[in-house]
Amino acid sequence: MRVMYICMCNAVTDHDIRREAAAGVQTFAELQARTGCSDCCGCCDAEARATFDQARSQVICQLPLVTA
């Protein structure tokens, strides 16, 4: 799988963002704190948020269904 740099300032890739989402990161602010993504020039903000949102939705879809 190809790696795409999302945040050039802090060398954060799409894989980094997906890994953080899979590790349980819940908010974009938490992602920023853990990776430094989008906290410098801000040029990557839209792409970083879109990648994070997509990764979070994939994590949620993979959770098992719980029945009572």
ABEGO torsion letter per residue (X at the ends): XBBBBABAAAGBBAAAAAAAAAAGBABAAAAAAAAGBGABAGAAAAAAAAAAAAAAAAAAAABBBBBX
